[in-house]
Amino acid sequence: MGEFFKNAFKDMKDNAKAQHEVDKANLEAVKAESRAQWEEAKMSPKARQEMMQKERDAQIAEAKARTQAANARIDAAKNSK
């Protein structure tokens, strides 16, 4: 019975350490994102517009790829009948 509790407490300790690493990584990510937003807010209007246009272009490209994938699935489903 003592070995059971020893293993249980060791597992809890290991899980707590792992969760601490996850929390630490998440905190660093939030700090970096906050800093990025601050730097973007200080950008010139022209640079901000260029950045936003690149983001829109990426979103459009992603949507087109998803559309093509869906159309391929539709064609595959029609051909399998």
DSSP file (Angstrom, degrees, kcal/mol; ACC not computed):
  #  RESIDUE AA STRUCTURE BP1 BP2  ACC     N-H-->O    O-->H-N    N-H-->O    O-->H-N    TCO  KAPPA ALPHA  PHI   PSI    X-CA   Y-CA   Z-CA
    1    1 A M     >        0   0    0      0, 0.0     4,-1.7     0, 0.0     5,-0.2   0.000 360.0 360.0 360.0 -38.1    0.0    0.0    0.0
    2    2 A G  H  >  +     0   0    0      1,-0.2     4,-2.1     2,-0.2     5,-0.1   0.861 360.0  54.4 -63.9 -35.7    2.9    2.4    0.8
    3    3 A E  H  > S+     0   0    0      2,-0.2     4,-2.5     1,-0.2    -1,-0.2   0.864 103.6  57.0 -65.7 -35.9    4.3    1.9   -2.7
    4    4 A F  H  > S+     0   0    0      2,-0.2     4,-2.4     1,-0.2    -2,-0.2   0.939 110.1  42.7 -59.5 -48.8    1.0    2.9   -4.2
    5    5 A F  H  X S+     0   0    0     -4,-1.7     4,-2.8     2,-0.2     5,-0.2   0.875 111.6  55.2 -67.8 -36.4    1.0    6.2   -2.4
    6    6 A K  H  X S+     0   0    0     -4,-2.1     4,-1.9     1,-0.2    -1,-0.2   0.932 112.2  43.1 -60.6 -45.3    4.7    6.8   -3.2
    7    7 A N  H  X S+     0   0    0     -4,-2.5     4,-2.6     2,-0.2    -2,-0.2   0.884 112.7  53.3 -67.7 -38.3    4.0    6.3   -6.9
    8    8 A A  H  X S+     0   0    0     -4,-2.4     4,-2.3     2,-0.2    -2,-0.2   0.925 111.1  45.3 -63.5 -44.6    0.8    8.4   -6.8
    9    9 A F  H  X S+     0   0    0     -4,-2.8     4,-2.3     2,-0.2    -1,-0.2   0.863 111.8  52.6 -68.0 -35.2    2.7   11.3   -5.2
   10   10 A K  H  X S+     0   0    0     -4,-1.9     4,-2.6    -5,-0.2    -2,-0.2   0.926 110.0  48.8 -64.3 -43.3    5.5   11.0   -7.6
   11   11 A D  H  X S+     0   0    0     -4,-2.6     4,-2.7     1,-0.2    -2,-0.2   0.909 111.1  49.8 -61.4 -42.4    3.0   11.1  -10.5
   12   12 A M  H  X S+     0   0    0     -4,-2.3     4,-2.3     2,-0.2    -1,-0.2   0.902 111.1  49.7 -63.5 -39.7    1.4   14.2   -9.0
   13   13 A K  H  X S+     0   0    0     -4,-2.3     4,-2.2     2,-0.2    -2,-0.2   0.926 112.1  47.4 -64.1 -45.1    4.8   15.8   -8.7
   14   14 A D  H  X S+     0   0    0     -4,-2.6     4,-2.3     1,-0.2    -2,-0.2   0.902 112.6  49.5 -63.2 -41.4    5.7   15.0  -12.3
   15   15 A N  H  X S+     0   0    0     -4,-2.7     4,-2.6     2,-0.2    -1,-0.2   0.882 109.4  51.8 -65.2 -38.3    2.4   16.3  -13.5
   16   16 A A  H  X S+     0   0    0     -4,-2.3     4,-2.1     2,-0.2    -2,-0.2   0.903 110.3  48.7 -65.3 -40.5    2.7   19.5  -11.5
   17   17 A K  H  X S+     0   0    0     -4,-2.2     4,-2.0     2,-0.2    -2,-0.2   0.922 112.2  48.6 -64.2 -43.5    6.2   20.1  -13.1
   18   18 A A  H  X S+     0   0    0     -4,-2.3     4,-1.9     1,-0.2    -2,-0.2   0.914 111.5  49.1 -63.7 -42.5    4.9   19.4  -16.6
   19   19 A Q  H  X S+     0   0    0     -4,-2.6     4,-2.8     1,-0.2    -1,-0.2   0.868 107.6  55.7 -65.0 -35.8    1.9   21.8  -16.0
   20   20 A H  H  X S+     0   0    0     -4,-2.1     4,-2.5     1,-0.2    -1,-0.2   0.906 106.9  49.9 -62.5 -41.0    4.3   24.5  -14.7
   21   21 A E  H  X S+     0   0    0     -4,-2.0     4,-2.3     2,-0.2    -2,-0.2   0.895 111.2  49.1 -64.2 -39.6    6.3   24.2  -18.0
   22   22 A V  H  X S+     0   0    0     -4,-1.9     4,-2.5     2,-0.2    -2,-0.2   0.934 112.5  47.4 -64.0 -46.3    3.1   24.6  -20.0
   23   23 A D  H  X S+     0   0    0     -4,-2.8     4,-2.3     1,-0.2    -2,-0.2   0.898 111.5  51.0 -61.9 -40.8    2.1   27.6  -18.0
   24   24 A K  H  X S+     0   0    0     -4,-2.5     4,-2.1     2,-0.2    -1,-0.2   0.913 111.1  47.7 -63.4 -43.6    5.5   29.1  -18.3
   25   25 A A  H  X S+     0   0    0     -4,-2.3     4,-2.1     1,-0.2    -2,-0.2   0.896 111.6  50.7 -64.9 -40.5    5.5   28.6  -22.1
   26   26 A N  H  X S+     0   0    0     -4,-2.5     4,-2.3     2,-0.2    -2,-0.2   0.890 108.8  51.7 -64.6 -39.1    2.0   30.1  -22.3
   27   27 A L  H  X S+     0   0    0     -4,-2.3     4,-2.4     1,-0.2    -2,-0.2   0.913 109.6  49.4 -63.8 -42.7    3.1   33.2  -20.3
   28   28 A E  H  X S+     0   0    0     -4,-2.1     4,-2.4     1,-0.2    -1,-0.2   0.891 110.5  51.2 -63.2 -38.5    6.0   33.7  -22.6
   29   29 A A  H  X S+     0   0    0     -4,-2.1     4,-2.6     2,-0.2    -2,-0.2   0.909 110.0  48.8 -65.0 -42.1    3.7   33.5  -25.7
   30   30 A V  H  X S+     0   0    0     -4,-2.3     4,-2.4     2,-0.2    -2,-0.2   0.907 111.2  50.3 -64.8 -41.3    1.3   36.0  -24.2
   31   31 A K  H  X S+     0   0    0     -4,-2.4     4,-2.3     2,-0.2    -2,-0.2   0.927 112.1  47.1 -61.4 -44.6    4.2   38.4  -23.5
   32   32 A A  H  X S+     0   0    0     -4,-2.4     4,-2.4     1,-0.2    -2,-0.2   0.903 112.5  49.2 -65.4 -41.5    5.5   38.0  -27.0
   33   33 A E  H  X S+     0   0    0     -4,-2.6     4,-2.3     2,-0.2    -1,-0.2   0.896 110.9  50.5 -64.6 -39.5    2.0   38.6  -28.5
   34   34 A S  H  X S+     0   0    0     -4,-2.4     4,-2.1     2,-0.2    -2,-0.2   0.916 111.1  48.3 -63.7 -43.4    1.5   41.6  -26.4
   35   35 A R  H  X S+     0   0    0     -4,-2.3     4,-2.6     2,-0.2    -2,-0.2   0.897 110.4  52.0 -63.9 -39.9    4.8   43.1  -27.5
   36   36 A A  H  X S+     0   0    0     -4,-2.4     4,-2.5     1,-0.2    -2,-0.2   0.908 109.2  49.5 -63.5 -41.8    4.0   42.3  -31.1
   37   37 A Q  H  X S+     0   0    0     -4,-2.3     4,-2.0     2,-0.2    -1,-0.2   0.892 110.8  50.7 -63.7 -38.7    0.7   44.2  -30.8
   38   38 A W  H  X S+     0   0    0     -4,-2.1     4,-1.1     2,-0.2    -2,-0.2   0.933 111.8  46.4 -63.8 -46.0    2.5   47.1  -29.2
   39   39 A E  H  < S+     0   0    0     -4,-2.6     3,-0.3     1,-0.2     4,-0.3   0.883 111.8  51.6 -65.7 -37.9    5.0   47.3  -32.0
   40   40 A E  H >< S+     0   0    0     -4,-2.5     3,-1.2     1,-0.2    -1,-0.2   0.866 105.1  56.4 -66.0 -35.0    2.3   47.0  -34.6
   41   41 A A  H 3< S+     0   0    0     -4,-2.0    -1,-0.2     1,-0.3    -2,-0.2   0.798 105.5  52.0 -66.3 -27.2    0.4   49.8  -33.0
   42   42 A K  T 3< S+     0   0    0     -4,-1.1    -1,-0.3    -3,-0.3    -2,-0.2   0.478  87.7 112.8 -87.4  -2.3    3.5   52.0  -33.4
   43   43 A M  S <  S-     0   0    0     -3,-1.2    -3,-0.0    -4,-0.3    -4,-0.0  -0.250  77.2-100.4 -68.3 157.3    3.8   51.2  -37.2
   44   44 A S     >  -     0   0    0      1,-0.1     4,-2.5     4,-0.0     5,-0.2  -0.408  33.8-111.6 -70.5 155.5    3.2   53.9  -39.8
   45   45 A P  H  > S+     0   0    0      0, 0.0     4,-2.4     0, 0.0     5,-0.2   0.883 118.0  51.5 -57.3 -39.2   -0.2   53.8  -41.5
   46   46 A K  H  > S+     0   0    0      2,-0.2     4,-2.1     1,-0.2     5,-0.1   0.926 111.2  46.5 -65.1 -44.3    1.3   52.7  -44.8
   47   47 A A  H  > S+     0   0    0      1,-0.2     4,-2.3     2,-0.2    -1,-0.2   0.882 111.8  51.9 -65.0 -37.8    3.2   49.8  -43.2
   48   48 A R  H  X S+     0   0    0     -4,-2.5     4,-2.6     2,-0.2    -1,-0.2   0.909 108.9  50.2 -64.6 -42.0    0.1   48.8  -41.3
   49   49 A Q  H  X S+     0   0    0     -4,-2.4     4,-2.3    -5,-0.2    -2,-0.2   0.904 110.6  49.7 -63.1 -40.6   -1.9   48.7  -44.5
   50   50 A E  H  X S+     0   0    0     -4,-2.1     4,-2.1     2,-0.2    -2,-0.2   0.911 111.6  48.7 -63.8 -42.2    0.8   46.6  -46.2
   51   51 A M  H  X S+     0   0    0     -4,-2.3     4,-2.0     1,-0.2    -2,-0.2   0.918 112.1  48.2 -63.3 -44.1    0.8   44.2  -43.3
   52   52 A M  H  X S+     0   0    0     -4,-2.6     4,-2.4     1,-0.2    -1,-0.2   0.872 109.3  53.5 -65.5 -36.7   -3.0   43.9  -43.3
   53   53 A Q  H  X S+     0   0    0     -4,-2.3     4,-2.7     2,-0.2    -1,-0.2   0.901 107.7  50.7 -64.8 -40.6   -3.0   43.3  -47.0
   54   54 A K  H  X S+     0   0    0     -4,-2.1     4,-2.2     2,-0.2    -2,-0.2   0.904 110.5  49.8 -62.5 -41.1   -0.6   40.5  -46.6
   55   55 A E  H  X S+     0   0    0     -4,-2.0     4,-2.2     2,-0.2    -2,-0.2   0.914 111.6  48.1 -64.1 -42.8   -2.8   38.9  -43.9
   56   56 A R  H  X S+     0   0    0     -4,-2.4     4,-2.6     2,-0.2    -2,-0.2   0.909 110.4  51.7 -64.1 -41.6   -5.9   39.3  -46.2
   57   57 A D  H  X S+     0   0    0     -4,-2.7     4,-2.4     1,-0.2    -1,-0.2   0.904 110.2  49.3 -61.3 -41.0   -4.0   37.7  -49.1
   58   58 A A  H  X S+     0   0    0     -4,-2.2     4,-2.2     2,-0.2    -1,-0.2   0.897 111.3  49.2 -64.8 -40.4   -3.0   34.8  -46.9
   59   59 A Q  H  X S+     0   0    0     -4,-2.2     4,-2.4     2,-0.2    -2,-0.2   0.894 111.2  49.5 -66.2 -39.8   -6.6   34.3  -45.7
   60   60 A I  H  X S+     0   0    0     -4,-2.6     4,-2.4     2,-0.2    -2,-0.2   0.921 111.0  49.5 -64.4 -44.0   -7.8   34.4  -49.3
   61   61 A A  H  X S+     0   0    0     -4,-2.4     4,-2.2     1,-0.2    -2,-0.2   0.901 111.3  49.4 -62.4 -41.0   -5.2   31.8  -50.4
   62   62 A E  H  X S+     0   0    0     -4,-2.2     4,-2.3     2,-0.2    -1,-0.2   0.915 110.8  49.7 -64.0 -43.0   -6.2   29.6  -47.5
   63   63 A A  H  X S+     0   0    0     -4,-2.4     4,-2.2     1,-0.2    -2,-0.2   0.893 110.5  50.2 -64.2 -39.7   -9.9   29.9  -48.4
   64   64 A K  H  X S+     0   0    0     -4,-2.4     4,-2.5     2,-0.2    -1,-0.2   0.902 110.0  50.4 -65.3 -40.3   -9.2   29.0  -52.0
   65   65 A A  H  X S+     0   0    0     -4,-2.2     4,-2.3     2,-0.2    -2,-0.2   0.906 110.7  49.3 -64.0 -41.3   -7.2   26.0  -51.0
   66   66 A R  H  X S+     0   0    0     -4,-2.3     4,-2.4     2,-0.2    -1,-0.2   0.890 110.4  51.3 -64.1 -38.8  -10.1   24.8  -48.7
   67   67 A T  H  X S+     0   0    0     -4,-2.2     4,-2.6     2,-0.2    -2,-0.2   0.921 110.3  48.3 -64.2 -44.3  -12.5   25.3  -51.6
   68   68 A Q  H  X S+     0   0    0     -4,-2.5     4,-2.2     2,-0.2    -2,-0.2   0.905 111.7  49.9 -62.9 -41.3  -10.4   23.2  -53.9
   69   69 A A  H  X S+     0   0    0     -4,-2.3     4,-2.0     2,-0.2    -2,-0.2   0.907 111.6  48.4 -64.1 -41.4  -10.0   20.5  -51.3
   70   70 A A  H  X S+     0   0    0     -4,-2.4     4,-2.3     2,-0.2    -2,-0.2   0.909 110.5  50.9 -65.9 -41.5  -13.8   20.5  -50.8
   71   71 A N  H  X S+     0   0    0     -4,-2.6     4,-2.5     1,-0.2    -1,-0.2   0.885 108.9  51.8 -63.5 -37.6  -14.5   20.3  -54.5
   72   72 A A  H  X S+     0   0    0     -4,-2.2     4,-2.4     2,-0.2    -1,-0.2   0.899 109.7  49.4 -64.7 -40.0  -12.0   17.4  -54.8
   73   73 A R  H  X S+     0   0    0     -4,-2.0     4,-2.3     2,-0.2    -2,-0.2   0.892 110.3  51.0 -64.8 -39.1  -13.9   15.6  -52.0
   74   74 A I  H  X S+     0   0    0     -4,-2.3     4,-2.3     2,-0.2    -2,-0.2   0.934 111.5  47.2 -63.2 -46.0  -17.2   16.3  -53.8
   75   75 A D  H  X S+     0   0    0     -4,-2.5     4,-2.3     1,-0.2    -2,-0.2   0.903 111.9  50.4 -62.7 -41.2  -15.8   14.9  -57.1
   76   76 A A  H  X S+     0   0    0     -4,-2.4     4,-1.1     1,-0.2    -1,-0.2   0.889 110.9  49.2 -63.9 -39.3  -14.5   11.8  -55.3
   77   77 A A  H  < S+     0   0    0     -4,-2.3     4,-0.3     1,-0.2    -2,-0.2   0.889 111.8  48.4 -68.1 -39.0  -17.8   11.2  -53.6
   78   78 A K  H >< S+     0   0    0     -4,-2.3     3,-0.9     1,-0.2    -2,-0.2   0.883 111.7  49.8 -67.9 -37.8  -19.7   11.5  -56.9
   79   79 A N  H 3< S+     0   0    0     -4,-2.3    -1,-0.2     1,-0.2    -2,-0.2   0.690 101.9  62.7 -76.0 -18.0  -17.3    9.1  -58.7
   80   80 A S  T 3<        0   0    0     -4,-1.1    -1,-0.2     1,-0.2    -2,-0.2   0.562 360.0 360.0 -85.3  -6.0  -17.6    6.5  -56.0
   81   81 A K    <         0   0    0     -3,-0.9    -1,-0.2    -4,-0.3    -2,-0.1   0.481 360.0 360.0 -76.4 360.0  -21.3    5.9  -56.6
